[in-house]
Amino acid sequence: MAAGSPAPALPASQHLRALLYAVQPSESSFRSLHEVPSYVDQVVPLFVVFILLELVVSSIQRHKLSYRINDAISSLSAGILSQLPEAVCRGFELTGYVYIWENYRLYELPWDSPWTWYLTLLGVDFTYYWFHRLAHGCGNLRPSPEFCPSDATLPTLW
């Protein structure tokens, strides 16, 4: 694959599995950054369909929404904000990460090891958890008391 060419799209069946974290390490481990598909771009349409489906089912069953709209907007905003650095900086954070990795890494983890994949999954999920919690807490780490299905805007697929 030529440098700068777009990464290949995921197979259709893998979209749903990626949304549900049901992909194998071998399916989502890549030798170079250019091979990594844009998971967020490819899964967002399916995520929106699930939100709309939940709204339709909720309105049919209860004749009202099953959650507060302000919680949904807050959760979706947190998901959008988590993607903002990529849109604004276009690689600035990645450049910083690569610089630190090339000059200050203590140990190089094998890119094709399932253990590296699982460790990275936990690290990214942990980071997202704190980002999301701070987004709800308005600076005092107070989580929202309501559950909202739009909370699933995890960028790790992302």
C-alpha positions as CSV (number, residue, x, y, z in Angstrom):
1,M,0.0,0.0,0.0
2,A,1.4,3.4,-1.0
3,A,2.1,5.9,1.8
4,G,-0.7,8.4,1.9
5,S,-3.3,6.2,0.3
6,P,-6.4,5.7,2.3
7,A,-6.7,2.6,4.5
8,P,-9.1,-0.1,3.2
9,A,-12.7,-0.1,4.4
10,L,-13.9,-2.7,6.8
11,P,-16.0,-5.6,5.5
12,A,-19.7,-5.0,6.1
13,S,-19.9,-7.7,8.8
14,Q,-17.0,-6.2,10.7
15,H,-18.7,-2.9,11.2
16,L,-21.1,-4.3,13.7
17,R,-18.5,-6.4,15.4
18,A,-16.2,-3.3,15.7
19,L,-19.0,-1.4,17.3
20,L,-19.5,-4.1,19.8
21,Y,-15.7,-4.7,20.4
22,A,-16.1,-8.2,18.9
23,V,-13.1,-8.1,16.6
24,Q,-10.1,-10.4,17.1
25,P,-6.6,-8.9,17.7
26,S,-5.5,-10.4,14.4
27,E,-8.2,-8.4,12.6
28,S,-7.3,-5.1,14.1
29,S,-3.5,-5.2,14.4
30,F,-1.6,-3.4,11.8
31,R,2.1,-3.1,11.0
32,S,1.9,0.6,10.0
33,L,-0.3,3.6,10.6
34,H,-1.3,3.8,6.9
35,E,-3.0,0.4,7.2
36,V,-5.3,1.4,10.0
37,P,-8.9,2.1,8.8
38,S,-10.9,5.0,10.2
39,Y,-13.1,2.9,12.6
40,V,-15.0,6.0,13.8
41,D,-16.0,7.1,10.3
42,Q,-17.0,3.6,9.4
43,V,-19.1,2.8,12.5
44,V,-20.8,6.1,13.1
45,P,-23.7,5.4,10.6
46,L,-24.5,2.1,12.3
47,F,-24.3,3.8,15.7
48,V,-26.8,6.5,14.6
49,V,-29.2,3.8,13.3
50,F,-29.1,2.1,16.7
51,I,-29.9,5.4,18.5
52,L,-32.8,6.1,16.1
53,L,-34.1,2.5,16.5
54,E,-33.9,2.8,20.3
55,L,-35.9,6.1,20.0
56,V,-38.6,4.4,17.8
57,V,-38.9,1.3,20.1
58,S,-39.0,3.5,23.2
59,S,-41.7,5.8,21.8
60,I,-43.8,2.8,20.7
61,Q,-43.5,1.0,24.1
62,R,-43.9,4.0,26.4
63,H,-45.2,6.7,24.2
64,K,-42.2,8.8,25.5
65,L,-38.4,8.8,25.5
66,S,-36.8,6.3,27.8
67,Y,-34.1,8.9,28.8
68,R,-33.7,12.6,29.1
69,I,-32.8,14.5,25.9
70,N,-30.2,16.7,27.7
71,D,-28.3,13.5,28.8
72,A,-28.3,12.3,25.2
73,I,-27.0,15.6,24.0
74,S,-24.3,15.7,26.7
75,S,-23.2,12.2,25.8
76,L,-23.1,12.8,22.1
77,S,-21.3,16.1,22.7
78,A,-18.6,14.2,24.7
79,G,-18.2,11.8,21.8
80,I,-17.9,14.6,19.3
81,L,-15.4,16.4,21.5
82,S,-13.3,13.3,21.8
83,Q,-12.9,13.4,18.0
84,L,-12.2,17.2,17.9
85,P,-8.4,17.0,18.3
86,E,-8.2,14.9,15.2
87,A,-10.3,17.3,13.1
88,V,-8.5,20.4,14.4
89,C,-4.9,19.3,14.7
90,R,-4.8,16.7,11.9
91,G,-2.0,14.6,13.3
92,F,-0.5,16.9,15.9
93,E,-1.2,14.5,18.8
94,L,0.0,11.6,16.7
95,T,3.2,13.4,15.8
96,G,3.8,14.0,19.5
97,Y,3.1,10.4,20.3
98,V,5.5,9.1,17.6
99,Y,8.2,11.5,18.7
100,I,8.0,10.3,22.3
101,W,7.8,6.7,21.2
102,E,10.9,7.0,18.9
103,N,13.0,8.9,21.5
104,Y,11.9,7.9,24.9
105,R,10.3,4.4,24.8
106,L,11.6,2.0,27.4
107,Y,10.4,-1.2,25.8
108,E,9.0,-2.0,22.4
109,L,5.9,-4.2,22.4
110,P,5.4,-6.4,19.4
111,W,2.7,-5.0,17.1
112,D,1.2,-8.4,16.3
113,S,1.0,-9.8,19.9
114,P,-2.5,-10.3,21.3
115,W,-1.2,-9.1,24.7
116,T,-0.2,-5.8,23.2
117,W,-3.7,-5.5,21.7
118,Y,-5.4,-6.3,25.1
119,L,-3.2,-3.9,27.0
120,T,-3.9,-1.1,24.5
121,L,-7.6,-1.8,24.6
122,L,-7.6,-1.4,28.4
123,G,-5.5,1.7,28.2
124,V,-7.7,3.4,25.6
125,D,-10.9,2.4,27.4
126,F,-9.5,3.7,30.7
127,T,-8.6,7.0,29.2
128,Y,-12.0,7.3,27.5
129,Y,-13.7,6.5,30.8
130,W,-12.0,9.4,32.5
131,F,-12.7,11.8,29.6
132,H,-16.3,10.8,29.6
133,R,-16.7,11.1,33.4
134,L,-15.1,14.5,33.4
135,A,-17.4,15.6,30.6
136,H,-20.4,14.7,32.7
137,G,-19.0,16.0,36.0
138,C,-18.5,19.6,34.9
139,G,-15.2,19.7,36.8
140,N,-16.1,17.9,40.0
141,L,-16.1,14.2,38.9
142,R,-19.8,13.9,39.6
143,P,-21.3,11.3,37.1
144,S,-24.7,11.9,35.5
145,P,-27.4,10.0,37.5
146,E,-29.2,8.9,34.3
147,F,-28.3,6.0,32.0
148,C,-28.4,7.0,28.3
149,P,-27.8,4.7,25.3
150,S,-25.9,7.4,23.5
151,D,-23.2,6.9,26.2
152,A,-21.8,4.2,24.0
153,T,-19.9,6.8,21.9
154,L,-16.6,5.0,22.6
155,P,-13.8,6.3,20.2
156,T,-11.8,3.2,20.6
157,L,-13.5,1.6,17.7
158,W,-13.2,4.6,17.6
